[in-house]
Amino acid sequence: MSPTPAVAIPETTRDLEAYKLKTYRCEWQLLHGAVDQYGNNFEAYESSSFPTREDAETARDKSATKNIYNGMWVPNNAPHGYCETQIRYVEVPLASSSAAPSGEAEPVAKALDDIAAERQRQISAEGWTVEHDDEHDQGEMALAAACYAYEATRTEHQRSLDDGFAPPMWPWAERWWKPTTRRRDLVKAGALIVAEIERLDRATKG
């Protein structure tokens, strides 16, 4: 099965239910394929699709073994020759989609889309449900957002000096402090701000 042409991998998969202009479905494809001895000309002979990269990685861990010499994942059912396992992000067009946002709207839509997806990930993967968020009524989520936003202003050198330690104003246990890239940190900050706004709205209605 030939894989759908891949695009650049974003920081997170998109939550299409949160975005009204649904022009594509996002997938993480786990591909088992053949390569030459130099790792070129990847040609998939088996492909599976998953809604998140985490799901694809879980499936990969069950179906492939990591080569300790070159770090490549080799499928356990490799039929012959040189084989490799890859995970690719793809956007599959929807047949019934409406017109895609054009021009200057696209970067904005992608940024908002990624924030919506991160908000959904926080709920489904981290377990930060509405009930959980309502317990943090002292501005913790806004403070956590500020920490991630501030982290995104720092240089790579400054970030490396922290050695993974959370900033002093981080409101939760240090194991929940997970900075990565500057853009990803801003996406997390945006999602936490959304969570705090939603909490405030529920408190006002209550």
C-alpha positions, 0 to 999 in steps of 0.5 A: 500500500502506497502511503499518502504523501507526507507533509512537514510534521507539526508539533501536535496532531490537529483536533478537527472537531474543534475547527469548523473548516474541516478540509482534511483528516490528520493521521499518523501512519506507521509504515513497514517498508523496504529500503536499500543498504543505505536506508534510501528509497523507502517503499511501504509494504504495510501501513496502519493509521492512528489518530495520534503519534503516541498511538502509532509509537505504541503499535510500533513498539509491538511490531518492530525492534530498535537496532542498537547500532543505528537506532532504526526500527526494524519490523519484526515481520520483515519479509526480506532484504533491508527493511525499516519502520517509520512513522509519518504525519499525513493530512488526508483530504476529505471528499466532502470538505469545504474550501480550505482557508486561503492566503494569510488565514492559513498560519493563523488557522494552524496555530489555533488548530494546534492549540485546540489539539493540545487542549484535547490531548491534555484532557484525553492523554493527561486526564485533565478533565473539566472536574480536575480543572475546576479544582484548580481555582487559584489561577494555577492554569494561568500561572502554568501558561505564563511559565511556558510562555516565558520559557519560549522567550529564552535562548536554547543556551539559557534553557539548557542551563536549567537541566530540566528544573521547573521555574520557581513559580511553576504551580505543580509538581516538577514532574509535570514541567515538560518544556520542549521547543519554543513553539511547542511551549507556546502551544501548551501555554495557549491550551492552558489559557483556554482551559483557564478561560473555560474554568472561569466561564463555568464558575460564572455560570455556576 
